[in-house]
Amino acid sequence: LALRLEDGLDARDHPSDAWDLVVARHGGALSAAVLEGRLEENGRGWRIAPHHRFVADAVIAWILARARREPFDTLPQRSVSSLACPIPSYPAA
């Protein structure tokens, strides 16, 4: 919820052991969200970038999905084979 606020998620608002768990579990996803412009670092944590506040729930869902390392918007393998499709000759009768 704190990500939605202007100040964002602040390490000073949490016990250090709880903050360490947040960073361990979500740190990679939070960093990726910063690289994609979904979040901003505020020096003590993160906050949703102003241009994404209208879709804050989507940003949070993206972070949670990314932290769980489940593929949610990419395929683990190619869906279309690059090989020619073997079609047997059709006998014209």
Secondary structure, DSSP 8 states (H G I E B T S, - for coil): -GGGSSS-EEGGGS-HHHHHHHHHHHHHHHHHHHHTTSEEE-SSEEEE-GGGGGGHHHHHHHHHHHHTT--SSS-SS-SS-SS----------
